[in-house]
Every structure is written in C-alpha cells, then in structure tokens.
Amino acid sequence: MSNIDPRWGSWTKKSDPVPPESIRQELTCDVAILGAGIAGVTCALRAAQCGLSVIVLEKAAKWSARGGNIGVIGSSFMDSQGYRNDPQAVAREWIARCGNRCDEELVWLYLNRSREAMDWLIGILTQPPYAARPELQACLYRGETYYEIYGSHRFFDGPMAKKGMRPGAADAVYAMVTEAEKLGVHFLYNTPAVELCKEGDRIQAAIGKGPGGYIRIRAAKGVVLATGDIGGSPEMCADLAPLANRCGVNLYTPKGCNTGDGHRLGLWAGGALEDGPFPMILHPQAYFYANYCFLFVDDRGERFMNEDNYIQGKGIAMLRRNMRYAWSILDGKWRQTIPRTIPLGGGIFWDLDHAPDAPGFTPEIGEKMLRQGLQSGLVVTADTPEDLADAMGVPTDAFVRTLQQYNACAGTGCDRQFGKRKELLFSLDQPPYYGLKFGPAVLAVVGGLKVGTDMGVRDASGNPVDGLYAIGNAAGGRYGVDYPMLIPGNSHGTALTFGYVLGELLAQG
C-alpha cells in the first residue's frame, strides 16, 4: 500500500541524500527532537528529567511559542477554582465535533494525561525564577451548540510576559527550555533537519544543516518530529488543506518555518498521513478583531449565516463562499445590546479574553476598540443604512433590503432565514450605524502523520516506522474534520500532553 498519493504535487519528491563526505560533525544522544516549539520542548525536558540525553534541532534562530492558551481537561489549579470537567462528556462532544474521524484512543490519551502534564508545567512555572501566575480563560462561547468549557490555562507575570510577550505559551516554553538546558539538553538553532537516516528498518539518525554545514545526530532511542504544521506551504495546503489557501490572511508563525518539513521527512521514511482534507485552526480575527453576533453581510450586502456561532463556524461559513472578509453591523444601541448577548454566547472576538474574576467586555473598552478601528479604516460608520452601504462598498439596495428583513425578524422574534435564537435578535435601527470588517485567518493546519498512542509514526498499513515519532502539529489523529473549540487552546494542550507522555515512554523503552 503506497503512502504517497500520486495526485499530490512536487513537494512529495524526496530530496537527494546528503553525501557522507559533506557531514562536518556527528553527535550521539538517546533522543533527537526536530523542532523547539511547545511539543518538542516539552518532550525534551521530560525525557531529560527521566535520565535521557537529548539534542534538539530547530530551524529558526530560537525556540518558538505562539498564543496564550494551553487547554487541558483539568488541573489541581482548576480544582482550587471550583471547576471540574467530565471526561466522558468531553470525549463524546469532542468526537462528534470531529465528525467521528478523530482517533478516539488519542483523544482519550489527552483526556487521561493532560491534567498530569499541566500540573507538572504549573509546578515549574510557579517556582522561582519564573514565578508565573496561572489563570483560567473565562472567555467562552456559551451557546447550546458548540459550547466551550473551562480548561484553557494562561500564565501571567512571568519573565517573557514582563518583556511584553503575550502571557501564556511564551513563558511556558521559555521555562522548559531553561530547565532542559540545566539538564544538559543541547539546542542547535538555525539547523533545520533535512534527512532521516535508516539502518535496516529502523530510523537511527537525523541530519541537520547548520551554519557550519551538515551535522548528523545519532539517536539510540529514536527521532521525534515536532516540526509544526504545513500552514507555511501553499503547495502542501493545496493538496492537503485547500481551504487554507482561500484565506486572505495566514498567521502561521514563526515565518519561514511551518512548511511541513516533518510531514515530508515522515513520508519519505515510510510513514503515512492521516486522511485529508486536514482540519485547520481558523479564527475570524483577520482585519478588525471583534465581530460580535448581530448582522453579518457579504460583499453583495446580503446575510449569509446564523451569526450566533463559534469562531470556527464563522470562518468556515466565509470560506465556503470564497469570502476573504465580511461586515459585522452594529447600531447606536451597541453599548446596551452587546453586554446582553455575552452571557448567551460570547467567546473570542465576541467577548474579551479575561480570567473568571476579571471583567470582560465593557462599553469603555468597546469605545476604544471602535476608535482604533475607525482610525485604521477597518470600521466605517454612517448615519443612514444607505451611507453605510456606500462606506462598506456593498450594493445599497441589497444592503437596505437585508437590514429591513433582519429588523423584521427581530420584531417578531423569529428568524426564518437562519434560525438565530430569539434572545439574540436585536433590531439595528438607531444611528449611527457601524460596519466592522472581519475575516477568517489560518493559525495552523492541524493534520499530520498517522501515529499510535506511543506517538510512533505508522505506515499506510498501520505498522510502526521503527525509531520515528511525531507530536504537535506534525502528528495527526486529534481532530478529523474540524478543530473542536470545546476547550480553547487544546492544540497547545495536546502538544504539551503528548510531548510529556512521549518523553516518559522513550525513557521506558
């Protein structure tokens, strides 16, 4: 059974082997990890704590961290705040949102071990010299469909946050890198992996290309692919995640990385990719940051979805119609109506990111955001619907008709077009009117190589590729068709959990 689809593009062509005489240096270790993001760094530290020698090859000039949220099913800190989740209920909802195409064993591995992994991380981060403060994210979508639950952890007041980086993952990765280096983990930056070396049927080494030339890392226990996603490769996305290329904005980081290096290395070594199309982390955060839940119109001035939706749903609805952006409409009553909607819906880009005991959206913050949007041109305003249509560049007649139809629905409390809950049907009839330009942005393409619960890469028949492992966004199986925002930040949470688990397993093997 072939592991490469003949319809895929030239990205599948295997690179020429590195000539032996080009190898300038050779090192040995127990574990070679390719990638210094949250998954790779977690694995490196846990493996080192378990007594293994570890070398990490990283394509970029330093370790990488993005975003703020690390989502897990529970932790001792969550217990102290009075929040507990039911694993069985989470599993049922997760699997349903993934179209029953996720690997249930991997989902349960995350649910069974993520609490342990988070407690371990909190134990590191809350101690000197890091002294970071954990908090939960209370900005959750609370609708009955696609609801979100507590579990997303962030860390404040750590060294990276004090330097101006977003609180959360940056301090987590920084602390783990620092602790790993204390245990002798060797990080080789500006050294992308270019080849895996097989002896017999086993992966024995990885070759990286560093500033001084090629270096071969022999790894007795195995090589771990933690190289990130394919979001930086339009060619790979065309074959594996075509919707990603429809987005006008791609926010993958770090730039120049996340080009599917580990996916290709795994394929060339005999591994197989999970079934496509790959799911994406797709947030409607392009252009103006907030979009709320009132009336959305496309470039024809027409309504196209139930605006009472979670963030993935908003983005997919636009991509389904090849829309780079849409307009979210507010009227002069927004100071009163937005706060009334948040307990019924909310979530990112509707409410504001905040801890449970902190305020979320306030009219004062809304005023500041609108002023910034008006200054940047991402928000337009007018005193009449006709003038607002002109400012947005949409057909006047169609927009006015759409607004009238929407207000009629609000008046009767019945949305026959898209079925929005009557509690969220507010008329838009008081000037001034506002148009907020927003659109879908790809953050990551979260599909990858087939793996087992040991994180070992599998071939097309399900057999292990001996000596090769994958974690983070290089690994598949977690999501199937969509990224489930049931626990915000669960991509980071699975990276943490599976990196932690693999570090221990490698020491036991």
C-alpha positions in Angstrom: 0.0 0.0 0.0 1.5 3.3 -1.1 1.9 6.1 1.5 2.0 8.9 -1.2 -1.0 9.9 -3.3 0.1 10.2 -6.9 -2.2 13.3 -7.2 -0.1 15.2 -4.7 2.4 17.8 -6.0 6.2 18.1 -6.3 6.5 18.5 -2.5 6.4 14.7 -2.2 9.7 14.3 -4.2 12.4 13.1 -1.9 15.4 15.2 -1.5 18.8 13.8 -2.6 20.7 12.1 0.2 23.4 14.2 1.9 26.8 12.9 0.6 28.7 11.2 3.5 31.7 13.4 2.8 29.5 16.5 3.5 28.9 15.6 7.1 31.0 18.0 9.1 30.1 16.8 12.6 28.5 13.8 14.2 26.9 13.7 17.7 25.2 10.9 19.6 22.3 11.0 22.1 19.4 9.0 23.3 16.7 11.2 21.6 16.9 13.6 18.7 14.0 16.1 18.6 13.3 18.1 15.5 11.6 21.3 16.5 11.7 23.6 19.6 8.0 24.5 19.9 5.8 23.6 22.8 5.6 19.9 21.8 9.3 19.4 21.1 10.5 21.4 24.2 8.1 19.5 26.5 9.3 16.2 25.2 13.0 17.3 25.6 12.6 18.4 29.2 10.5 15.4 30.3 12.9 12.9 28.6 15.9 14.7 30.2 14.2 14.5 33.6 13.8 10.8 33.0 17.6 10.4 32.5 17.9 10.6 28.7 20.4 12.6 26.7 18.6 14.9 24.2 19.6 17.0 21.2 17.1 19.4 19.7 17.4 20.7 16.1 15.5 23.9 15.4 15.0 25.6 12.1 14.6 29.1 13.5 17.1 31.2 15.4 15.4 30.4 18.8 12.6 28.4 20.4 9.1 29.3 19.3 5.8 29.9 21.1 2.6 31.5 20.0 -0.7 32.3 21.5 -1.6 32.4 25.1 -3.8 29.4 25.9 -2.9 25.9 26.8 -6.1 23.9 27.1 -6.4 20.7 29.2 -9.3 18.8 30.7 -8.3 19.7 34.3 -5.6 20.6 36.8 -5.1 21.0 40.5 -5.3 24.7 39.9 -8.7 24.2 38.2 -9.8 22.2 41.2 -8.8 25.1 43.5 -11.0 27.4 41.4 -14.0 25.1 41.7 -14.1 23.8 38.1 -14.2 20.1 37.0 -15.0 18.5 33.7 -16.5 15.1 33.0 -14.1 13.2 30.7 -16.8 11.0 29.2 -18.9 14.0 28.3 -15.9 15.8 26.9 -15.0 12.7 24.8 -18.5 12.4 23.3 -18.7 16.0 22.4 -15.1 16.1 21.0 -15.6 13.1 18.8 -18.9 14.4 17.5 -17.5 17.7 16.5 -14.7 15.9 14.7 -17.2 14.1 12.6 -16.2 10.8 14.2 -12.9 10.9 12.2 -10.5 11.6 15.1 -8.6 8.8 16.7 -10.5 8.0 19.9 -7.5 6.5 21.5 -5.6 9.7 21.1 -8.5 11.7 22.4 -8.6 9.6 25.5 -4.8 9.7 25.9 -5.2 13.5 26.1 -8.1 13.3 28.5 -6.4 10.8 30.8 -2.9 12.5 30.9 -3.4 16.3 30.2 -4.2 17.0 33.9 -0.9 15.4 34.9 1.0 17.3 32.3 -0.5 20.6 33.3 0.2 20.1 37.0 3.8 19.3 36.0 4.1 22.5 34.0 2.5 24.6 36.7 4.9 23.2 39.2 7.8 24.5 37.0 6.3 27.9 36.1 5.1 28.9 39.5 8.6 28.5 41.1 11.5 30.9 41.1 13.0 32.2 38.9 9.8 32.2 36.7 7.1 32.9 39.4 4.3 33.0 36.8 0.7 33.2 37.9 -1.8 30.7 36.4 -5.2 31.8 35.4 -8.1 30.2 33.5 -9.7 31.8 30.5 -13.3 32.7 31.1 -14.0 34.0 27.6 -16.1 31.1 26.4 -18.9 30.6 23.8 -21.9 29.6 25.9 -24.5 28.7 23.3 -26.0 25.2 23.5 -24.4 24.2 20.2 -20.6 24.3 20.0 -20.3 25.4 23.7 -16.9 25.8 25.3 -15.8 24.8 28.8 -13.1 25.7 31.3 -9.7 24.2 30.8 -7.7 26.9 29.0 -4.8 27.9 31.2 -2.7 31.1 30.8 0.3 32.3 32.8 0.9 35.9 33.8 3.8 37.9 35.3 6.5 35.5 34.0 9.8 36.7 32.6 8.5 36.7 28.9 5.3 38.4 29.8 7.3 41.1 31.6 9.2 41.6 28.4 6.0 42.3 26.5 5.2 38.9 25.0 1.7 37.6 25.2 1.1 35.9 28.6 0.9 32.1 28.2 2.8 29.9 25.9 6.0 32.0 25.7 6.7 31.7 29.4 5.9 28.0 29.3 8.3 27.3 26.5 11.0 29.6 27.9 10.9 27.9 31.3 11.0 24.4 29.8 13.9 25.3 27.6 15.8 26.8 30.5 15.2 23.8 32.7 16.1 21.4 29.9 19.4 23.2 29.3 20.2 22.8 33.0 19.8 19.0 32.5 22.2 19.0 29.5 19.8 19.2 26.6 21.6 20.6 23.6 19.6 23.0 21.4 21.0 23.6 17.9 19.3 26.6 16.4 19.3 27.7 12.7 19.7 24.0 12.0 16.7 22.5 10.1 16.5 18.8 9.7 16.9 17.7 6.1 17.2 13.9 6.2 16.4 10.9 8.3 18.9 8.0 8.3 17.7 4.4 8.2 19.7 1.4 9.0 17.8 -1.7 8.2 14.2 -1.0 9.1 15.0 1.5 11.9 15.4 5.3 11.9 18.8 5.7 13.6 19.7 9.3 13.0 18.7 12.8 11.7 20.8 15.1 9.6 20.5 18.8 10.1 22.0 21.7 8.1 23.5 24.2 10.4 25.6 27.4 10.0 28.8 25.2 9.9 27.4 22.6 7.4 25.7 19.3 7.8 25.6 17.6 11.2 24.4 14.0 11.9 22.7 13.2 15.2 22.6 9.6 16.0 19.7 8.8 18.4 19.7 5.4 20.2 16.1 5.7 21.4 14.5 7.5 18.4 13.9 10.6 16.4 10.9 12.8 17.2 9.2 15.0 14.6 7.9 18.2 16.3 8.3 20.4 13.3 5.0 22.2 13.3 2.3 22.3 10.6 2.0 22.9 6.9 0.5 26.3 7.0 3.6 28.0 5.5 3.5 25.8 2.4 0.8 26.8 -0.1 1.7 23.8 -2.3 1.1 21.3 0.6 -2.1 23.1 1.6 -3.4 22.9 -2.0 -3.2 19.1 -1.7 -4.0 18.5 2.0 -5.9 21.6 3.3 -7.2 23.5 0.2 -9.5 25.8 2.3 -6.3 27.2 3.9 -5.3 28.8 0.6 -8.6 30.6 0.3 -7.9 32.6 3.4 -6.7 36.2 2.7 -4.7 36.1 6.0 -2.3 33.4 7.2 -1.0 33.9 10.7 1.3 30.9 11.0 4.5 31.6 13.0 7.4 31.7 13.0 7.7 32.9 9.5 9.8 30.8 7.3 9.0 27.7 9.3 5.9 25.5 9.5 6.4 24.4 5.9 5.7 20.7 6.5 9.3 19.6 6.9 8.4 16.9 9.3 5.5 15.7 7.3 7.7 15.2 4.3 10.5 13.5 6.3 8.0 11.2 7.8 6.6 10.3 4.4 10.0 9.7 3.0 10.8 7.4 5.9 7.7 5.3 5.1 5.1 6.9 7.3 1.6 7.8 6.2 -0.5 10.9 6.5 -4.0 10.9 8.0 -6.9 11.2 5.6 -7.5 14.6 4.2 -8.6 17.3 4.0 -6.7 18.4 7.1 -8.6 20.5 9.6 -7.4 24.0 10.5 -7.4 26.3 13.4 -9.4 29.0 11.8 -10.3 32.2 13.7 -12.3 35.2 12.4 -9.6 37.6 13.6 -8.4 39.0 10.3 -8.9 42.7 9.9 -11.0 44.1 12.8 -10.5 42.0 16.0 -14.2 41.8 17.1 -17.3 40.7 15.2 -20.0 40.0 17.9 -23.3 38.4 16.8 -25.8 40.8 15.2 -26.0 41.0 11.4 -23.2 39.8 9.1 -23.3 40.7 5.4 -21.1 39.7 2.5 -19.8 41.9 -0.3 -23.2 41.8 -2.0 -24.8 43.3 1.1 -26.6 40.0 1.9 -26.8 38.0 5.0 -25.1 34.5 4.7 -25.2 32.7 8.1 -26.5 32.5 11.6 -24.3 35.0 13.4 -24.8 33.2 16.7 -21.9 30.8 16.1 -18.5 29.9 17.5 -15.3 31.1 15.9 -14.5 28.1 13.6 -18.1 28.2 12.3 -17.8 31.8 11.3 -14.6 31.3 9.4 -15.8 28.2 7.6 -19.0 29.9 6.6 -17.0 32.6 4.8 -14.5 30.3 3.2 -17.4 28.1 1.9 -18.5 31.1 -0.2 -14.9 32.2 -1.1 -15.2 35.3 1.0 -12.0 37.0 2.2 -14.0 39.2 4.6 -17.5 40.2 5.7 -19.0 43.1 7.6 -20.5 42.9 11.1 -23.2 45.5 11.6 -23.8 47.5 14.8 -26.1 50.3 15.5 -26.2 53.1 18.1 -27.6 50.8 20.8 -24.5 48.6 20.9 -23.4 49.8 24.4 -26.6 48.2 25.8 -27.1 45.2 23.4 -23.6 43.7 23.3 -23.4 43.1 27.1 -26.8 41.5 26.9 -25.6 39.0 24.3 -22.4 37.8 26.0 -24.0 35.6 28.8 -25.9 33.8 25.9 -22.9 33.5 23.5 -19.6 35.2 23.9 -16.3 33.6 23.2 -13.2 35.0 21.5 -13.8 38.0 19.2 -17.3 38.5 20.8 -16.3 38.9 24.4 -12.8 39.8 25.6 -10.2 37.4 26.9 -10.3 37.5 30.7 -9.9 35.5 33.9 -13.0 34.3 35.8 -12.8 37.0 38.4 -12.0 39.8 35.9 -14.3 41.9 33.8 -14.7 41.0 30.1 -16.3 43.3 27.6 -17.2 46.8 28.8 -18.6 49.7 26.8 -15.5 51.7 27.6 -13.3 49.0 26.0 -15.7 48.8 23.1 -15.4 52.5 22.6 -11.6 52.3 22.5 -11.7 49.4 20.0 -14.2 51.2 17.7 -12.0 54.4 17.7 -9.0 52.3 16.8 -11.0 50.6 14.0 -12.2 53.9 12.6 -8.6 55.2 12.6 -7.3 52.1 10.8 -10.2 52.0 8.3 -11.3 48.6 9.5 -14.5 50.1 10.9 -16.8 52.5 9.0 -19.7 54.5 10.3 -22.7 56.4 8.9 -26.0 57.9 10.0 -28.1 56.1 7.4 -28.1 52.5 6.1 -27.6 53.9 2.6 -24.5 55.8 3.6 -23.1 52.8 5.5 -23.5 50.6 2.4 -21.6 53.1 0.4 -18.8 53.2 3.1 -18.6 49.4 3.1 -18.6 49.3 -0.7 -21.6 46.9 -0.9 -24.8 47.4 -3.1 -27.1 49.9 -1.4 -30.4 48.3 -2.4 -29.4 44.8 -1.3 -28.0 46.0 2.0 -31.0 48.1 2.9 -33.3 45.2 2.0 -31.2 42.8 4.1 -31.3 45.2 7.1 -35.1 45.6 6.8 -35.5 41.9 6.7 -33.3 41.4 9.7 -35.1 44.0 11.7 -38.4 42.4 10.8 -37.1 39.1 12.2 -36.0 41.0 15.4 -39.5 42.5 15.6 -41.3 39.1 15.5 -38.6 37.2 17.4 -38.4 34.6 14.7 -35.5 34.2 12.3 -36.9 32.0 9.4 -33.8 32.5 7.3 -31.1 31.1 9.6 -32.8 30.2 12.9 -30.9 32.6 15.3 -32.1 32.3 18.8 -34.8 35.0 19.5 -32.9 36.1 22.6 -30.1 37.4 20.3 -32.4 39.1 17.7 -31.9 42.8 18.3 -33.1 45.4 15.8 -30.5 47.6 14.2 -32.4 50.8 13.7 -30.7 53.5 15.7 -28.0 55.7 14.1 -25.1 55.9 14.0 -24.5 52.6 12.2 -21.2 50.8 12.1 -19.6 48.2 9.7 -16.8 46.1 11.2 -14.6 44.4 8.6 -13.6 40.9 9.7 -12.5 37.7 8.0 -11.0 34.3 8.5 -7.4 33.8 9.4 -5.5 30.5 9.4 -3.4 30.0 12.5 -2.4 26.4 11.9 -3.3 23.3 9.8 -3.7 20.6 12.4 -3.3 17.4 10.4 -0.3 15.2 10.1 1.3 11.8 10.2 -0.5 8.8 11.5 0.6 7.9 15.0 -0.3 5.4 17.7 -0.7 6.2 21.4 3.0 5.7 21.8 3.4 8.6 19.3 5.2 6.3 17.0 4.7 7.1 13.3 2.7 4.5 11.4 2.8 3.4 7.8 -0.2 3.1 5.4 -0.9 -0.4 6.8 -0.8 0.8 10.4 2.6 -0.7 11.2 5.2 1.3 13.2 8.1 3.1 11.5 10.7 1.9 13.9 12.5 4.6 15.7 10.4 7.5 14.5 7.8 9.5 16.5 5.7 12.6 15.8 4.0 15.1 18.2 2.4 18.5 17.9 1.1 19.6 14.5 3.4 17.1 12.8 1.1 14.3 14.1 -2.4 13.6 13.0 -5.4 11.9 14.6 -6.6 14.5 17.0 -9.3 16.3 15.0 -10.6 14.6 11.9 -12.5 17.3 10.0 -12.5 20.3 12.4 -10.7 21.9 15.3 -13.0 21.5 18.3 -13.1 24.6 20.4 -14.6 22.7 23.2 -11.6 23.5 25.3 -9.9 26.6 23.9 -6.2 26.1 23.4 -6.4 22.3 23.1 -3.9 22.2 20.3 -1.3 23.5 22.8 -2.8 21.2 25.4 -2.3 18.1 23.2 1.2 19.3 22.3 2.0 19.6 26.0 0.4 16.3 26.9 1.8 14.1 24.1 5.3 15.7 24.4 5.2 14.9 28.1 3.9 11.3 27.6 6.5 10.6 24.9 9.4 11.9 27.0 8.5 9.3 29.6 7.8 6.5 27.1 11.2 6.9 25.4 12.9 6.5 28.8 10.9 3.3 29.5 11.6 1.8 26.1 
